[in-house]
Structures are given as C-alpha cells and as structure tokens.
Amino acid sequence: MVAKKIVLSIALLTLTVVGCKNTKTEEAQVKEVVKKPNILFLFTDDQRGGTIGAMDKYDVKTPNMDQLVENGTSFTNAYILGANSAAVCSPSRAMLMTGRHYFNIEPNVYAQFAFNKEDRGKSDKLTFPEYFKANGYETFATGKQHNGEIWLERGFNQIKSAFLGGMTTHFGTKVKDYTPETGWSAPYKDTEKFSSEVFADAAVGFLNRYKKEDPFLMYVAFTAPHDPRTAPKEDKDMYPEEAIVLPENFMPEHPFEIADDRIRDEMLAAFPRTKTIIQKEISDYYAMITATDVQIGRILQALETSGKADNTIIVFAGDNGLALGQHGLLGKQSVYEHSVSVPLIFVGPNIPKNQKTDALAYLHDVFPTLCGLTGFEIPKSVETEDLTPVLKRNKKEVRNSMMYAYNSWPGDLLNKNRKHNPGGGHRAVRKGDFKLIISAKHDVFTYQLFNLSKDPWELNNLIEDKTFESVKNDLINELQKLMDENGDSADLTKNEFGIFDNPEDYNFKKK
C-alpha cells in the first residue's frame, strides 16, 4: 500500500512538472509571437526610382539593394507628392516623418531658409520615430536630418553622426551626436571617409552594441547620391563616361519655360546639354549609388550578425528623383517621372519576397504602413494610406489616383537679385495609365497628357488628340478633387495658380 502511494505521488509530481514546463513553453511562445519587430529604415538622397540594378531600368550596379528587391516587395509606382521650393528634399522628409501632405505642415519645418534661426523646426506634428519611441521602441538616427533639431530631440534616444542641413561635401562631412542626457556634441568630421561610410559606421556600431530586449527603430539617412557627386575612385572607375547610354528622353534644353528652370541644380552644367556633359553627370551619379550600396551591405551584414534580421522590417527608399538630362533638365524641380519617382521596398516578416507591385504609393505612406505592419493604431494626425493590405496581398491598391505639385518659393519674388527665374509651378495627376501635367509660368499655361504604359519617358504629348478629350477632362476633375482633399490652395484658373499673388506673406524673417 505504501509502495502504491509512493508510485502515485511520483506520477502526480511528474505530471505537475511536465504541466508547468508546457505552460512555460506556451507562455514563451506567446511572448515570441507578440514581440514587436525591429525597424531599419534606409534612406538615400536624390535617388531616382528605378536606379537599382534589379529593377532592370538603368544600368547601375547595386548588389545589396538587389538583395532587398529579392527578399521583399517593391513598389514600382512610388512617388513623392512634391515641394514648394527648390529644396525638394526638405518637404519630402517632413512628409515622410509625419505622414502628412506638405500643405498641412508648418513651413518653418521644411523651408527653414525663410525663417529666423529661433523659429526653425518648431512644430506640434507627430513624427513616426516619436510615435514608436512612445510605444516602447529604442530609436536611433544617423545621417542627413533636414527639418531641424527639435524633431530629432523628440524622436530619438540616440543620434550618432547626424548631418544637419541640405547638402555638404562627401569627404569631411560635418556631423554631431546627441543623447537626451548629454545634449548635442560639438561638430566633428572625418576627411578620409566617404559620407555613406561615416553613417554606416554609426549604424553598424549601434547594431553591435544593442543588447536590450526592446525592439529598435533605426533611421539611416545617407547624403548620397546628392551632389557634389564625388564617389570613391574605385566606384567611379566602374562607370566609364563614354560607355554611358543616354536616356530616351534626353534633350539639350527643356522645350518651354518652367518654374525654377535656372535654379542652382540646373546651373551645374552648361546649356544646351550635350551628350558628353550628361554622360559625365550620369557616370558620377551611378558611382555615388554604388558607393552607398557597399555601405548598405555592411549594415545588412551587421543586422544578420546580430541575430535580429529575421524579426526586422527593412524599408529602403529615396527622398526624390533627379533628371540628369531627361527633358533637358538636371535637377528635381518638376513633376516628371524622373523627378517625383522614388525607390520603395519593404522587407521583413510575412512580407512576400521577390515581388513587384504597380500599386500607387507615396513615400509618406511609410508612417501608416509601419503602424499596419507592427499592429499599432494609426494616429489621427496621419493623412496618407497604409500599404499593408497591398503588402499582404489583401488588396491590389489603396488608391486609384494621386496628385503631384511643385512651385517656386513665393518669397523668392521679393529678391530682385535672384537669377533663377523664380515663379511658376506645376500640378499633375496620375490615374490608371494616364498622367496630366499642368504647367504655369507667368501668363502661359501648358498642358501635357501622357499614357505612361506606352510612353514611360513622357515624350508623346496627347493633349491635342481629340480621342483623349474625355480622359483630359476626367483628369482635370480628379486633380481638383485631390487638391481639395489634400489641402492644396492653388487655383488652376489663375495665372501661376494664384500662388504668387501675395509673395510678402512668405517673407517670414521680417515678421
């Protein structure tokens, strides 16, 4: 009898231990399931959509970006909304950070050149680093920051090698560090290292040091391939200038007068553009992209070594495009495909691999999409769309049309010494295969209608073809609807859209 009791006790004890063990395992599994993914955001400066080898559009060597294409889902119709000054990257980054259209963001954030120093960057708009930080993420930034220090201080636990400004030299980039405990460091620079390597060093250092259980959000913003385009020699040597093939829409000059057509970006090369000039520009540009791709590879390798790659969402994007000879332009101050298109790739848990989608996407869809992918509620301040349904193949698209906007900074009209032909602007709309551009300069309106499926280089203007009259009218109505919805106060019936009627309203420094 005693023996039976002992056996029974042992059996019960065994069941209890096994039961506890199973419970612990289940708890661990549940914890693993709900653990939020890390986020790595890789951001380039002036990289046009399609300038990744795996996108099969331009002959540029990008093995690490190619790997991101292979491992994730790429948006082949990703764009920026536009800008209202020649410094396109600043409103683009402000929109990315907030998920808001630039019409509805304080101008002292994205047009800091027009404000006194003490007013720059002041904003009550919520940014995605700030939101994820408030929800338990360790946030880290390095590289170009073009919207002032205030958002950075609110949004990041750690900042290493931050460049505060629009453009700079790529050897000897002046950078600063920040933590809430120490404040901002004195500026410092490394004259031997290419800028992308400086920022990659900071990113790799963070990954090597990070041991916390909390998920992290890394914001790595390169200053390349923005000019001055001075890539390391080994990268430049990969692109002999004489071997560069000119784009199909190369032109010596733009066919009609447009906004900011003599802005700094356009004056980097002589008029008319020649084959030799543009071959050099493209060679330098591709070399900068390749040099940055090398550094992206270092960051991806460090992520893999950290053991956190499988639970990390990687987003790769650019802040705007660049013409480099297309339509006779060099810069980004237009709404042609070459200037508003950007790369946009998502890689990570449950994101389909090696997929390309033609769904229309804005760069500033990133904020709500990161919320969708991590299960966070999208803040009410966000104005753009969550691309998660497209990434998870639940929907083919989240919008069937989109608008683009560019105009010269109105305050430039007050400076009589300006030589860049200020004034003028563009409004455009894309719906299905068709894109309508309305350009206004002084008292001249120019309409262009392109079928992008048949004419991706935007060369064949269909506006005078009566066959497309209904398409034109539908697009004009769609554009006005989107302008109203997005807060654009431009008036399509007025000269230069009425934007320059009161330029003194933009003279903020004297207010």
Rosetta blueprint (number, residue, H / E / L):
1 M L
2 V H
3 A H
4 K H
5 K H
6 I H
7 V H
8 L H
9 S H
10 I H
11 A H
12 L H
13 L H
14 T H
15 L H
16 T H
17 V H
18 V H
19 G H
20 C H
21 K H
22 N H
23 T H
24 K H
25 T H
26 E H
27 E H
28 A H
29 Q H
30 V H
31 K H
32 E H
33 V H
34 V H
35 K L
36 K L
37 P L
38 N E
39 I E
40 L E
41 F E
42 L E
43 F E
44 T E
45 D E
46 D L
47 Q L
48 R L
49 G L
50 G L
51 T L
52 I L
53 G H
54 A H
55 M H
56 D L
57 K L
58 Y L
59 D L
60 V L
61 K L
62 T L
63 P H
64 N H
65 M H
66 D H
67 Q H
68 L H
69 V H
70 E H
71 N H
72 G E
73 T E
74 S E
75 F E
76 T E
77 N E
78 A E
79 Y E
80 I L
81 L L
82 G E
83 A E
84 N L
85 S L
86 A L
87 A L
88 V L
89 C H
90 S H
91 P H
92 S H
93 R H
94 A H
95 M H
96 L H
97 M H
98 T H
99 G L
100 R L
101 H L
102 Y H
103 F H
104 N H
105 I L
106 E L
107 P H
108 N H
109 V H
110 Y H
111 A L
112 Q H
113 F H
114 A H
115 F L
116 N L
117 K H
118 E H
119 D H
120 R L
121 G L
122 K L
123 S L
124 D L
125 K L
126 L L
127 T L
128 F H
129 P H
130 E H
131 Y H
132 F H
133 K H
134 A H
135 N L
136 G L
137 Y L
138 E E
139 T E
140 F E
141 A E
142 T E
143 G E
144 K E
145 Q E
146 H L
147 N L
148 G L
149 E H
150 I H
151 W H
152 L H
153 E H
154 R H
155 G H
156 F L
157 N L
158 Q E
159 I E
160 K E
161 S E
162 A E
163 F E
164 L E
165 G L
166 G L
167 M L
168 T L
169 T L
170 H L
171 F E
172 G L
173 T L
174 K L
175 V E
176 K E
177 D E
178 Y E
179 T E
180 P L
181 E L
182 T L
183 G E
184 W E
185 S L
186 A L
187 P L
188 Y E
189 K L
190 D L
191 T L
192 E L
193 K L
194 F E
195 S H
196 S H
197 E H
198 V H
199 F H
200 A H
201 D H
202 A H
203 A H
204 V H
205 G H
206 F H
207 L H
208 N H
209 R H
210 Y L
211 K L
212 K L
213 E L
214 D L
215 P L
216 F E
217 L E
218 M E
219 Y E
220 V E
221 A E
222 F E
223 T E
224 A E
225 P E
226 H L
227 D L
228 P L
229 R L
230 T L
231 A L
232 P L
233 K H
234 E H
235 D H
236 K H
237 D L
238 M L
239 Y L
240 P L
241 E H
242 E H
243 A H
244 I L
245 V L
246 L L
247 P L
248 E L
249 N L
250 F E
251 M L
252 P L
253 E L
254 H L
255 P L
256 F L
257 E L
258 I L
259 A L
260 D L
261 D L
262 R L
263 I L
264 R H
265 D H
266 E H
267 M H
268 L H
269 A L
270 A L
271 F L
272 P L
273 R L
274 T L
275 K H
276 T H
277 I H
278 I H
279 Q H
280 K H
281 E H
282 I H
283 S H
284 D H
285 Y H
286 Y H
287 A H
288 M H
289 I H
290 T H
291 A H
292 T H
293 D H
294 V H
295 Q H
296 I H
297 G H
298 R H
299 I H
300 L H
301 Q H
302 A H
303 L H
304 E H
305 T H
306 S L
307 G L
308 K L
309 A H
310 D H
311 N H
312 T E
313 I E
314 I E
315 V E
316 F E
317 A E
318 G E
319 D L
320 N L
321 G L
322 L L
323 A L
324 L L
325 G L
326 Q E
327 H L
328 G L
329 L L
330 L L
331 G L
332 K L
333 Q L
334 S L
335 V L
336 Y L
337 E H
338 H H
339 S H
340 V H
341 S E
342 V L
343 P L
344 L E
345 I E
346 F E
347 V E
348 G L
349 P L
350 N L
351 I L
352 P L
353 K L
354 N L
355 Q E
356 K E
357 T E
358 D E
359 A E
360 L E
361 A E
362 Y E
363 L H
364 H H
365 D H
366 V H
367 F H
368 P H
369 T H
370 L H
371 C H
372 G H
373 L H
374 T H
375 G L
376 F L
377 E L
378 I L
379 P L
380 K L
381 S L
382 V L
383 E L
384 T L
385 E L
386 D L
387 L L
388 T H
389 P H
390 V H
391 L H
392 K L
393 R L
394 N L
395 K L
396 K L
397 E L
398 V L
399 R L
400 N L
401 S E
402 M E
403 M E
404 Y E
405 A E
406 Y E
407 N E
408 S L
409 W L
410 P H
411 G H
412 D H
413 L H
414 L H
415 N L
416 K L
417 N L
418 R L
419 K L
420 H L
421 N L
422 P L
423 G L
424 G L
425 G E
426 H E
427 R E
428 A E
429 V E
430 R E
431 K E
432 G L
433 D L
434 F E
435 K E
436 L E
437 I E
438 I E
439 S E
440 A E
441 K E
442 H L
443 D L
444 V E
445 F E
446 T E
447 Y E
448 Q E
449 L E
450 F E
451 N E
452 L L
453 S L
454 K L
455 D L
456 P L
457 W L
458 E L
459 L L
460 N L
461 N L
462 L L
463 I L
464 E L
465 D L
466 K H
467 T H
468 F H
469 E H
470 S H
471 V H
472 K H
473 N H
474 D H
475 L H
476 I H
477 N H
478 E H
479 L H
480 Q H
481 K H
482 L H
483 M H
484 D H
485 E H
486 N H
487 G L
488 D L
489 S L
490 A L
491 D L
492 L L
493 T L
494 K L
495 N H
496 E H
497 F H
498 G H
499 I L
500 F L
501 D L
502 N L
503 P H
504 E H
505 D H
506 Y H
507 N L
508 F H
509 K H
510 K H
511 K L
